[in-house]
Amino acid sequence: MQKNSFAEILKEKREEFGYRQCDVAEKLYISNSTYSHYESGTRMPTIENLIKISALYNMNPMELLFVFAPDEVSQNYTYFNFMKHGKYALSTKELRLVSDFNMLQSDEQNAVLHMVRLLKKNNYIQ
């Protein structure tokens, strides 16, 4: 049995979270029509928007991209599950952090980076 298409997954997730298309577009800093194209399947999001969408729905982007894997093997054999053990794979929590960081203003990003440096300097993080 096949899972739903990328566009259908987006719509299902949006409805699951109780958002309207315009709500999601606003959260992603894109136009309503751009997001509407994603849900209709006429356009695919950029990598940056894919990361933002997955962070909004607390998912890993690979979960959105590999929607065609059969149910019985999807938990074990998707690229995401293979890569999550790799050197460069990011957890959903990390992707959410990156997405949130990217939505900050430049001065706010600098404040966060300063805080991280202070934490490292004081050995709170390795």
Backbone as a printed PyTorch tensor [residue, N CA C, xyz], in Angstrom:
tensor([[[ 0.8360, -1.1860,  0.0000],
         [ 0.0000,  0.0000,  0.0000],
         [ 0.8770,  1.2440,  0.0000]],

        [[ 0.5420,  2.1980, -0.8410],
         [ 1.3090,  3.4220, -0.9780],
         [ 0.8000,  4.4920, -0.0160]],

        [[ 1.7300,  5.3000,  0.4640],
         [ 1.3370,  6.4420,  1.2780],
         [ 0.8470,  7.5480,  0.3580]],

        [[ 0.3030,  8.5820,  0.9460],
         [-0.1810,  9.7180,  0.1740],
         [ 0.9800, 10.4700, -0.4660]],

        [[ 0.6450, 11.3110, -1.4400],
         [ 1.6490, 12.1210, -2.1090],
         [ 2.1630, 13.2090, -1.1630]],

        [[ 3.2450, 13.8270, -1.5750],
         [ 3.8240, 14.9210, -0.8010],
         [ 2.7750, 15.9990, -0.5320]],

        [[ 2.0510, 16.3990, -1.5730],
         [ 1.0310, 17.4410, -1.4370],
         [-0.0620, 17.0300, -0.4470]],

        [[-0.4780, 15.7800, -0.5100],
         [-1.5220, 15.2960,  0.4070],
         [-1.0250, 15.2550,  1.8490]],

        [[ 0.2430, 14.8790,  2.0270],
         [ 0.8250, 14.8650,  3.3680],
         [ 0.8360, 16.2760,  3.9420]],

        [[ 1.2140, 17.2580,  3.1170],
         [ 1.2160, 18.6470,  3.5860],
         [-0.1670, 19.0770,  4.0600]],

        [[-1.1700, 18.7560,  3.2670],
         [-2.5310, 19.1320,  3.6390],
         [-2.9670, 18.4210,  4.9200]],

        [[-2.6790, 17.1310,  5.0110],
         [-3.0470, 16.3750,  6.2160],
         [-2.3850, 16.9510,  7.4580]],

        [[-1.0860, 17.2670,  7.3540],
         [-0.3600, 17.8200,  8.4990],
         [-0.9260, 19.1900,  8.8820]],

        [[-1.1970, 20.0140,  7.8800],
         [-1.7490, 21.3490,  8.1500],
         [-3.0690, 21.2220,  8.8970]],

        [[-3.9310, 20.3470,  8.4260],
         [-5.2320, 20.1590,  9.0670],
         [-5.0810, 19.5460, 10.4570]],

        [[-4.1350, 18.6210, 10.6120],
         [-3.8710, 18.0050, 11.9100],
         [-3.4770, 19.0600, 12.9470]],

        [[-2.7240, 20.0710, 12.5200],
         [-2.2910, 21.1320, 13.4230],
         [-3.3210, 22.2640, 13.5320]],

        [[-4.3890, 22.1640, 12.7510],
         [-5.4490, 23.1690, 12.8190],
         [-5.1140, 24.4880, 12.1440]],

        [[-4.2070, 24.4450, 11.1690],
         [-3.8110, 25.6570, 10.4610],
         [-4.6120, 25.8130,  9.1710]],

        [[-4.7720, 27.0550,  8.7570],
         [-5.2570, 27.3640,  7.4140],
         [-4.0170, 27.5470,  6.5330]],

        [[-4.1970, 27.4830,  5.2310],
         [-3.0460, 27.6710,  4.3380],
         [-2.3710, 29.0110,  4.5960]],

        [[-3.1560, 30.0580,  4.8150],
         [-2.5680, 31.3760,  5.0500],
         [-1.7780, 31.4180,  6.3590]],

        [[-2.1860, 30.6180,  7.3490],
         [-1.4450, 30.5430,  8.6130],
         [-0.0460, 29.9570,  8.3710]],

        [[-0.0080, 28.8700,  7.6090],
         [ 1.2660, 28.2170,  7.3320],
         [ 2.1540, 29.1430,  6.5040]],

        [[ 1.5870, 29.7710,  5.4930],
         [ 2.3600, 30.6890,  4.6500],
         [ 2.9760, 31.8040,  5.4970]],

        [[ 2.2130, 32.3290,  6.4180],
         [ 2.7190, 33.3900,  7.2930],
         [ 3.8620, 32.8800,  8.1710]],

        [[ 3.7150, 31.6860,  8.7160],
         [ 4.7570, 31.1050,  9.5720],
         [ 6.0360, 30.8120,  8.7900]],

        [[ 5.8980, 30.5090,  7.5080],
         [ 7.0460, 30.1880,  6.6650],
         [ 7.6260, 31.4140,  5.9660]],

        [[ 6.9560, 32.5560,  6.0980],
         [ 7.3680, 33.7980,  5.4270],
         [ 7.3620, 33.6330,  3.9100]],

        [[ 6.2940, 33.0130,  3.4110],
         [ 6.1000, 32.8770,  1.9720],
         [ 4.6900, 33.3510,  1.6420]],

        [[ 4.4040, 33.5160,  0.3590],
         [ 3.0660, 33.9610, -0.0370],
         [ 2.0600, 32.8180,  0.0910]],

        [[ 0.8050, 33.1950,  0.2320],
         [-0.2670, 32.1910,  0.2920],
         [-0.2830, 31.3390, -0.9770]],

        [[-0.0770, 31.9870, -2.1220],
         [-0.1370, 31.2410, -3.3830],
         [ 1.0150, 30.2430, -3.4940]],

        [[ 2.1860, 30.5910, -2.9670],
         [ 3.3100, 29.6470, -2.9970],
         [ 2.9670, 28.3990, -2.2030]],

        [[ 2.4410, 28.5840, -0.9910],
         [ 2.0920, 27.4130, -0.1940],
         [ 0.9600, 26.6300, -0.8480]],

        [[ 0.0040, 27.3260, -1.4310],
         [-1.1030, 26.6620, -2.1190],
         [-0.5830, 25.7640, -3.2480]],

        [[ 0.4490, 26.2280, -3.9390],
         [ 1.0580, 25.4140, -4.9980],
         [ 1.7050, 24.1580, -4.4230]],

        [[ 2.2780, 24.2570, -3.2350],
         [ 2.8660, 23.0720, -2.6040],
         [ 1.7820, 22.0270, -2.3530]],

        [[ 0.6540, 22.4760, -1.7930],
         [-0.4260, 21.5320, -1.4620],
         [-1.1460, 21.0020, -2.6850]],

        [[-1.1340, 21.7560, -3.7670],
         [-1.7910, 21.2660, -4.9840],
         [-0.8610, 20.3630, -5.7900]],

        [[ 0.4170, 20.3450, -5.4310],
         [ 1.3740, 19.5050, -6.1330],
         [ 1.9370, 20.1170, -7.3950]],

        [[ 1.6840, 21.4000, -7.6330],
         [ 2.1920, 22.0520, -8.8380],
         [ 3.5920, 22.6130, -8.6490]],

        [[ 4.0340, 22.7330, -7.3960],
         [ 5.3920, 23.1940, -7.0940],
         [ 5.9110, 22.4260, -5.8880]],

        [[ 7.2180, 22.2880, -5.8450],
         [ 7.8710, 21.7010, -4.6810],
         [ 8.6000, 22.8190, -3.9410]],

        [[ 8.6570, 22.7240, -2.6290],
         [ 9.3570, 23.7680, -1.8700],
         [10.8630, 23.7010, -2.0710]],

        [[11.4980, 24.8270, -1.8350],
         [12.9570, 24.8520, -1.8120],
         [13.4120, 24.0280, -0.6060]],

        [[14.6680, 23.7050, -0.5620],
         [15.2100, 22.9670,  0.5820],
         [14.9760, 23.7730,  1.8590]],

        [[15.2090, 25.0700,  1.8080],
         [14.9960, 25.9180,  2.9850],
         [13.5450, 25.8390,  3.4590]],

        [[12.6020, 25.9290,  2.5260],
         [11.1910, 25.8550,  2.9110],
         [10.7980, 24.4550,  3.3620]],

        [[11.4040, 23.4390,  2.7740],
         [11.1440, 22.0730,  3.2130],
         [11.5590, 21.9090,  4.6790]],

        [[12.6970, 22.4560,  5.0380],
         [13.1700, 22.3840,  6.4180],
         [12.2290, 23.1430,  7.3370]],

        [[11.7820, 24.3180,  6.9050],
         [10.8450, 25.1000,  7.7160],
         [ 9.5150, 24.3620,  7.9010]],

        [[ 9.0230, 23.7620,  6.8210],
         [ 7.7570, 23.0170,  6.8960],
         [ 7.8940, 21.8380,  7.8520]],

        [[ 8.9730, 21.0900,  7.7040],
         [ 9.1540, 19.9250,  8.5670],
         [ 9.3200, 20.3400, 10.0250]],

        [[10.0000, 21.4440, 10.2770],
         [10.1460, 21.9300, 11.6510],
         [ 8.7930, 22.3670, 12.2080]],

        [[ 7.9980, 23.0170, 11.3860],
         [ 6.6650, 23.4590, 11.8150],
         [ 5.8140, 22.2740, 12.2610]],

        [[ 5.9370, 21.1590, 11.5520],
         [ 5.1440, 19.9690, 11.8570],
         [ 5.9030, 18.9410, 12.6990]],

        [[ 7.0440, 19.3580, 13.2570],
         [ 7.8520, 18.4770, 14.1080],
         [ 8.2170, 17.1740, 13.3980]],

        [[ 8.6690, 17.3020, 12.1700],
         [ 9.0600, 16.1520, 11.3550],
         [10.4740, 16.3550, 10.8480]],

        [[11.0970, 15.2860, 10.4020],
         [12.3470, 15.3750,  9.6840],
         [11.9860, 15.5600,  8.2080]],

        [[12.7020, 16.4030,  7.4570],
         [12.3740, 16.5940,  6.0350],
         [12.3340, 15.2960,  5.2400]],

        [[13.1470, 14.3280,  5.6380],
         [13.1590, 13.0650,  4.9090],
         [11.8230, 12.3390,  5.0400]],

        [[11.1280, 12.5580,  6.1490],
         [ 9.8100, 11.9470,  6.3110],
         [ 8.8460, 12.4870,  5.2620]],

        [[ 8.9900, 13.7600,  4.9150],
         [ 8.1270, 14.3540,  3.8880],
         [ 8.5230, 13.8980,  2.4870]],

        [[ 9.7970, 13.7170,  2.2560],
         [10.2580, 13.3580,  0.9100],
         [10.0340, 11.8960,  0.5720]],

        [[10.0410, 11.0310,  1.5750],
         [ 9.9090,  9.6040,  1.3010],
         [ 8.5330,  9.0940,  1.6890]],

        [[ 7.5260,  9.7060,  1.1010],
         [ 6.1510,  9.3430,  1.4220],
         [ 5.6610,  8.1510,  0.6060]],

        [[ 6.4650,  7.6420, -0.3050],
         [ 6.0090,  6.5550, -1.1540],
         [ 6.4880,  5.1850, -0.7080]],

        [[ 7.2150,  5.1250,  0.4110],
         [ 7.6960,  3.8270,  0.8950],
         [ 6.5280,  3.0120,  1.4290]],

        [[ 6.4740,  1.7100,  1.1460],
         [ 5.4020,  0.8730,  1.6860],
         [ 5.4020,  0.9220,  3.2130]],

        [[ 4.2190,  0.9090,  3.7960],
         [ 4.0740,  1.0200,  5.2450],
         [ 4.9270,  0.0170,  6.0090]],

        [[ 4.9380, -1.2380,  5.5620],
         [ 5.6160, -2.2720,  6.3290],
         [ 7.1370, -2.1320,  6.3350]],

        [[ 7.7000, -1.3850,  5.3800],
         [ 9.1500, -1.2070,  5.3860],
         [ 9.5810,  0.2180,  5.6840]],

        [[ 8.6480,  1.1360,  5.7150],
         [ 9.0270,  2.5400,  5.8500],
         [ 9.7620,  2.8300,  7.1490]],

        [[ 9.4390,  2.1350,  8.2240],
         [10.0990,  2.3960,  9.4950],
         [11.5500,  1.9180,  9.5000]],

        [[11.8830,  0.9630,  8.6720],
         [13.2250,  0.4000,  8.7070],
         [14.1210,  0.7860,  7.5430]],

        [[13.5530,  1.0990,  6.3870],
         [14.3870,  1.2100,  5.2020],
         [14.3490,  2.5480,  4.4900]],

        [[13.7340,  3.5440,  5.0350],
         [13.7550,  4.8350,  4.3560],
         [15.1410,  5.4380,  4.4590]],

        [[15.4430,  6.3170,  3.5750],
         [16.7230,  7.0100,  3.5750],
         [16.9130,  7.7460,  4.8980]],

        [[15.8590,  8.3220,  5.4240],
         [15.9560,  9.0420,  6.7030],
         [16.4560,  8.1190,  7.7990]],

        [[15.8620,  6.9630,  7.9340],
         [16.2690,  6.0580,  9.0000],
         [17.7000,  5.5550,  8.7920]],

        [[18.1100,  5.4130,  7.5420],
         [19.4870,  5.0370,  7.2710],
         [20.4200,  6.1760,  7.6520]],

        [[20.0640,  7.4060,  7.2430],
         [20.9340,  8.5550,  7.4470],
         [20.9440,  9.0760,  8.8790]],

        [[19.9400,  8.7700,  9.6660],
         [19.9200,  9.3460, 11.0080],
         [21.0860,  8.8410, 11.8480]],

        [[21.7130,  7.7690, 11.4100],
         [22.8880,  7.2680, 12.1060],
         [24.1750,  7.8000, 11.4810]],

        [[24.0430,  8.5810, 10.4130],
         [25.2020,  9.1110,  9.7140],
         [25.7830, 10.3380, 10.3960]],

        [[26.9250, 10.7430,  9.9190],
         [27.6670, 11.8420, 10.5260],
         [26.9380, 13.1740, 10.4030]],

        [[26.2330, 13.4140,  9.3070],
         [25.6600, 14.7200,  9.0550],
         [24.1520, 14.7780,  9.2310]],

        [[23.5550, 13.7200,  9.7020],
         [22.1050, 13.7080,  9.8730],
         [21.7140, 14.5830, 11.0630]],

        [[20.5810, 15.2640, 10.9500],
         [20.0620, 16.1010, 12.0250],
         [18.7790, 15.4880, 12.5590]],

        [[18.6150, 15.5620, 13.8450],
         [17.3720, 15.0940, 14.4470],
         [16.2770, 16.1140, 14.1740]],

        [[15.0500, 15.7290, 14.4130],
         [13.9270, 16.6580, 14.2600],
         [14.1110, 17.8580, 15.1780]],

        [[14.5670, 17.6120, 16.3850],
         [14.8100, 18.6920, 17.3570],
         [15.8590, 19.6720, 16.8250]],

        [[16.9240, 19.1270, 16.2360],
         [17.9700, 19.9840, 15.6780],
         [17.4610, 20.7760, 14.4790]],

        [[16.6610, 20.1420, 13.6320],
         [16.0960, 20.8520, 12.4830],
         [15.1820, 21.9810, 12.9320]],

        [[14.4170, 21.7370, 13.9900],
         [13.5340, 22.7750, 14.5390],
         [14.3670, 23.9420, 15.0510]],

        [[15.4750, 23.6440, 15.7130],
         [16.3650, 24.6770, 16.2300],
         [16.9480, 25.5080, 15.0910]],

        [[17.4010, 24.8460, 14.0370],
         [17.9410, 25.5490, 12.8780],
         [16.8700, 26.4300, 12.2470]],

        [[15.6880, 25.8950, 12.0960],
         [14.5970, 26.6660, 11.5080],
         [14.2630, 27.8830, 12.3660]],

        [[14.1540, 27.6810, 13.6660],
         [13.8570, 28.8010, 14.5680],
         [14.9670, 29.8500, 14.5120]],

        [[16.2180, 29.3880, 14.4950],
         [17.3590, 30.3000, 14.4220],
         [17.2950, 31.1320, 13.1430]],

        [[16.9730, 30.4880, 12.0170],
         [16.9130, 31.1890, 10.7370],
         [15.7880, 32.2150, 10.6740]],

        [[14.7900, 32.0730, 11.5110],
         [13.6800, 33.0230, 11.5210],
         [13.9780, 34.2580, 12.3770]],

        [[15.0800, 34.2270, 13.1200],
         [15.4540, 35.3670, 13.9480],
         [16.0860, 36.4730, 13.1130]],

        [[16.0170, 37.6840, 13.6280],
         [16.7140, 38.8160, 13.0110],
         [18.2150, 38.6250, 13.2250]],

        [[19.0110, 39.2990, 12.4420],
         [20.4700, 39.1520, 12.5130],
         [21.0150, 39.4330, 13.9150]],

        [[20.5440, 40.4870, 14.5570],
         [21.0390, 40.8130, 15.8940],
         [20.6170, 39.7510, 16.9190]],

        [[19.4480, 39.1580, 16.7180],
         [18.9970, 38.0900, 17.6030],
         [19.8440, 36.8300, 17.4020]],

        [[20.1800, 36.5330, 16.1500],
         [21.0550, 35.4030, 15.8690],
         [22.4120, 35.5950, 16.5300]],

        [[22.9310, 36.8180, 16.4430],
         [24.2210, 37.1020, 17.0710],
         [24.1480, 36.9260, 18.5840]],

        [[23.0370, 37.3020, 19.1940],
         [22.8660, 37.1250, 20.6380],
         [22.8550, 35.6350, 21.0010]],

        [[22.1820, 34.8180, 20.1840],
         [22.1540, 33.3760, 20.4250],
         [23.5550, 32.7950, 20.2990]],

        [[24.2710, 33.1720, 19.2440],
         [25.6340, 32.6770, 19.0520],
         [26.5360, 33.0880, 20.2190]],

        [[26.3700, 34.3130, 20.7000],
         [27.1390, 34.7830, 21.8540],
         [26.8290, 33.9220, 23.0840]],

        [[25.5610, 33.6110, 23.3030],
         [25.1570, 32.7880, 24.4390],
         [25.7730, 31.3930, 24.3490]],

        [[25.7800, 30.8190, 23.1570],
         [26.3680, 29.4900, 22.9710],
         [27.8670, 29.5330, 23.2720]],

        [[28.5390, 30.5710, 22.7950],
         [29.9760, 30.6980, 23.0780],
         [30.2300, 30.8110, 24.5740]],

        [[29.3820, 31.5670, 25.2760],
         [29.5270, 31.6910, 26.7290],
         [29.3170, 30.3490, 27.4210]],

        [[28.3180, 29.6150, 26.9840],
         [28.0680, 28.3030, 27.5680],
         [29.2490, 27.3620, 27.3430]],

        [[29.8070, 27.3940, 26.1340],
         [30.9710, 26.5470, 25.8510],
         [32.1630, 26.9700, 26.6920]],

        [[32.3740, 28.2710, 26.7940],
         [33.5120, 28.8030, 27.5510],
         [33.4150, 28.3800, 29.0180]],

        [[32.2230, 28.3490, 29.5580],
         [32.0090, 27.9780, 30.9520],
         [31.7870, 26.4800, 31.1450]],

        [[32.0910, 25.7200, 30.0880],
         [32.0080, 24.2560, 30.1110],
         [30.5960, 23.7100, 30.4030]],

        [[29.5730, 24.4620, 30.0500],
         [28.2090, 23.9450, 30.1760],
         [27.8900, 23.0120, 29.0240]],

        [[28.5460, 23.2340, 27.8950],
         [28.3920, 22.3430, 26.7400],
         [29.7730, 22.0350, 26.2020]],

        [[29.9150, 20.8720, 25.6070],
         [31.2200, 20.4480, 25.0690],
         [31.3590, 20.8540, 23.6270]]])
